[in-house]
Amino acid sequence: MVALADWQGWLRIATGRPEVDVVFITNLRDEADRRRFFGRKAPVLGHANGPRMHLDGVAGRVRGIYVTAAEMMTRDGRREARDRFIAACQWAEARGARTVLLAASTKRLFGRDGRALKEMFPNLVFTIGDNGTSSLLIRDVRAALSRADLAPGRARVMVICPYGILGRMITRRLVGDGFEVVGYGANPAALAETAAEFGIATTTDLDRVGRVDAVVACTHNDASKLTAEGIAMLRRPGRRLLVVDVAEPANLDQAVYERQTAVVVRQDAGNGHAPGLRYVLGALSWRKLTLSRGVVFGCFAEAMTLHHAIHRQGRTDLAARDWFVIDDANLAEVETLMTGIGFEPPAPRCFGRPVESFRLAIKEVDELPSSASPTVPVSVS
């Protein structure tokens, strides 16, 4: 249906233009994604088309590899994912694509710099998209804290996985803004480095965090996911817990969230909205991604923006930059370019639905769990 309805794609082919400009190569988030996109039938090539979108003459397309995030945690799963990713790159290049995104859990599939991948495909521009996601996440977090009336100097924020790409970026900004930040995750050595770098408390034990006002979740690692029990430990009595979730799959997954709506305000984060962005088949496509009209993941927004700047605005210098590097210079460049093409943070959403209120106060004051105290000291463990 998507292929038949993509009239802009057919027009491109009829006029001799490339079939697609930007390909977002991604693994599946989980088994639910596998059922949503493939049903019971595995793709013959090991990868297949997903949603298509167009923005200001740039044609983007999702190309999904038939491997889940959980499967990629195993050696065989990563080997299979690499093979299928390379095959998807060959498919994309053959159809005229010039820009490829390593989306979701594929970002580090080829190492921290992607050198081997770049050498295999010297005519493609590769990006992991995290400069765009970081820019949008920072703005999302600051806006959410403001909407929830959480101000520097009197609000405590927990960052899950503060040592990852996105976690380090948002931790630095929150500390710089004057918030009290505590880091939580499953890697004690990385937490120790984070504590030394930013001067924050860190721990691998959730019951040692104490009470917080907000959580920024930057990983979907099962060892660091929020649960109902974790929420009870973290939220202040008589207050909802604000959760800004940039992880894909979600850290606070939908099934848990649906049972905690009375005590949690959750917001999707790191996505970009552009008024001119159009999905082929509209809602049938964006809902497949649990997004909304005109909204894409921040990494998708970066990839489309880079292609537009390089190939439509003549910014050929950008093709030589290393978009596997996430730093202030690349972030500032991407943020300026994204704003120029129309990308801004969307209105607050939770699993694609509007966030109705950021009010954290609730009428009933719950009893403090005996296992958690807001005054428990935190240390690296």
Secondary structure in CASP SS format (residue, H / E / C, confidence):
PFRMAT SS
TARGET T0000
AUTHOR 0000-0000-0000
METHOD secondary structure of the structure
MODEL  1
M C 1.00
V H 1.00
A H 1.00
L H 1.00
A H 1.00
D C 1.00
W H 1.00
Q H 1.00
G H 1.00
W H 1.00
L H 1.00
R H 1.00
I H 1.00
A H 1.00
T C 1.00
G C 1.00
R C 1.00
P C 1.00
E C 1.00
V C 1.00
D C 1.00
V E 1.00
V E 1.00
F E 1.00
I E 1.00
T E 1.00
N E 1.00
L E 1.00
R C 1.00
D C 1.00
E H 1.00
A H 1.00
D H 1.00
R H 1.00
R H 1.00
R H 1.00
F H 1.00
F H 1.00
G C 1.00
R C 1.00
K C 1.00
A C 1.00
P C 1.00
V C 1.00
L C 1.00
G C 1.00
H E 1.00
A E 1.00
N E 1.00
G E 1.00
P E 1.00
R E 1.00
M E 1.00
H E 1.00
L E 1.00
D C 1.00
G C 1.00
V E 1.00
A E 1.00
G E 1.00
R E 1.00
V E 1.00
R E 1.00
G E 1.00
I E 1.00
Y E 1.00
V E 1.00
T E 1.00
A C 1.00
A C 1.00
E H 1.00
M H 1.00
M H 1.00
T C 1.00
R H 1.00
D H 1.00
G H 1.00
R H 1.00
R H 1.00
E H 1.00
A H 1.00
R H 1.00
D H 1.00
R H 1.00
F H 1.00
I H 1.00
A H 1.00
A H 1.00
C H 1.00
Q H 1.00
W H 1.00
A H 1.00
E H 1.00
A H 1.00
R C 1.00
G C 1.00
A C 1.00
R C 1.00
T E 1.00
V E 1.00
L E 1.00
L E 1.00
A C 1.00
A H 1.00
S H 1.00
T H 1.00
K C 1.00
R C 1.00
L C 1.00
F C 1.00
G C 1.00
R C 1.00
D C 1.00
G C 1.00
R H 1.00
A H 1.00
L H 1.00
K H 1.00
E H 1.00
M H 1.00
F C 1.00
P C 1.00
N C 1.00
L C 1.00
V E 1.00
F E 1.00
T E 1.00
I C 1.00
G C 1.00
D H 1.00
N H 1.00
G H 1.00
T H 1.00
S H 1.00
S H 1.00
L H 1.00
L H 1.00
I H 1.00
R H 1.00
D H 1.00
V H 1.00
R H 1.00
A H 1.00
A H 1.00
L H 1.00
S H 1.00
R H 1.00
A C 1.00
D C 1.00
L C 1.00
A C 1.00
P C 1.00
G C 1.00
R C 1.00
A C 1.00
R E 1.00
V E 1.00
M E 1.00
V E 1.00
I E 1.00
C C 1.00
P C 1.00
Y C 1.00
G C 1.00
I H 1.00
L H 1.00
G H 1.00
R H 1.00
M H 1.00
I H 1.00
T H 1.00
R H 1.00
R H 1.00
L H 1.00
V H 1.00
G H 1.00
D H 1.00
G C 1.00
F C 1.00
E E 1.00
V E 1.00
V E 1.00
G E 1.00
Y E 1.00
G C 1.00
A C 1.00
N C 1.00
P H 1.00
A H 1.00
A H 1.00
L H 1.00
A H 1.00
E H 1.00
T H 1.00
A H 1.00
A H 1.00
E H 1.00
F H 1.00
G C 1.00
I C 1.00
A E 1.00
T E 1.00
T E 1.00
T C 1.00
D C 1.00
L H 1.00
D H 1.00
R H 1.00
V C 1.00
G C 1.00
R C 1.00
V C 1.00
D C 1.00
A E 1.00
V E 1.00
V E 1.00
A E 1.00
C C 1.00
T C 1.00
H C 1.00
N C 1.00
D H 1.00
A H 1.00
S H 1.00
K C 1.00
L C 1.00
T C 1.00
A H 1.00
E H 1.00
G H 1.00
I H 1.00
A H 1.00
M H 1.00
L H 1.00
R C 1.00
R C 1.00
P C 1.00
G C 1.00
R E 1.00
R C 1.00
L E 1.00
L E 1.00
V E 1.00
V E 1.00
D E 1.00
V C 1.00
A C 1.00
E C 1.00
P C 1.00
A C 1.00
N C 1.00
L C 1.00
D C 1.00
Q H 1.00
A H 1.00
V H 1.00
Y H 1.00
E H 1.00
R C 1.00
Q C 1.00
T C 1.00
A C 1.00
V C 1.00
V E 1.00
V E 1.00
R E 1.00
Q E 1.00
D E 1.00
A C 1.00
G C 1.00
N E 1.00
G E 1.00
H E 1.00
A C 1.00
P C 1.00
G C 1.00
L C 1.00
R E 1.00
Y E 1.00
V C 1.00
L C 1.00
G C 1.00
A H 1.00
L H 1.00
S H 1.00
W H 1.00
R H 1.00
K H 1.00
L H 1.00
T C 1.00
L C 1.00
S C 1.00
R C 1.00
G C 1.00
V E 1.00
V E 1.00
F E 1.00
G H 1.00
C H 1.00
F H 1.00
A H 1.00
E H 1.00
A H 1.00
M H 1.00
T H 1.00
L H 1.00
H H 1.00
H H 1.00
A H 1.00
I H 1.00
H H 1.00
R C 1.00
Q C 1.00
G C 1.00
R C 1.00
T H 1.00
D H 1.00
L H 1.00
A H 1.00
A H 1.00
R C 1.00
D C 1.00
W E 1.00
F C 1.00
V C 1.00
I C 1.00
D C 1.00
D H 1.00
A H 1.00
N H 1.00
L H 1.00
A H 1.00
E H 1.00
V H 1.00
E H 1.00
T H 1.00
L H 1.00
M H 1.00
T H 1.00
G H 1.00
I H 1.00
G C 1.00
F C 1.00
E E 1.00
P C 1.00
P C 1.00
A C 1.00
P C 1.00
R E 1.00
C E 1.00
F C 1.00
G C 1.00
R E 1.00
P E 1.00
V C 1.00
E C 1.00
S C 1.00
F C 1.00
R C 1.00
L C 1.00
A E 1.00
I C 1.00
K C 1.00
E C 1.00
V C 1.00
D C 1.00
E C 1.00
L C 1.00
P C 1.00
S C 1.00
S C 1.00
A C 1.00
S C 1.00
P C 1.00
T C 1.00
V C 1.00
P C 1.00
V C 1.00
S C 1.00
V C 1.00
S C 1.00
END
